[in-house]
Amino acid sequence: MHDIADLELRGLPGVFVASEEFVSAADAQSQALGFPTIRRVFTSHPIQDRTDDEMKSLADEVFEEILAAITK
């Protein structure tokens, strides 16, 4: 989240991507950083111990959402 806030301060678009387990933490941290509207995309959880093919599938599932968020 800090990296995305830094990008936004520099005028560069950024999107925070994490698994759905971290929705509440992302909300709290974006508020604390003063960026409550930081764009964020969440994938299914867990991602730990997934194979490369499973990770590629997860990325494919959220690609359009990430693209839409970064180009708004």
Secondary structure, 3 states (H helix, E strand, C coil): CHHHHHHHHCCCCCCEEEEHHHHHHHHHHHHHCCCCCCCEEEECCCCCCCCHHHHHHHHHHHHHHHHHHHCC
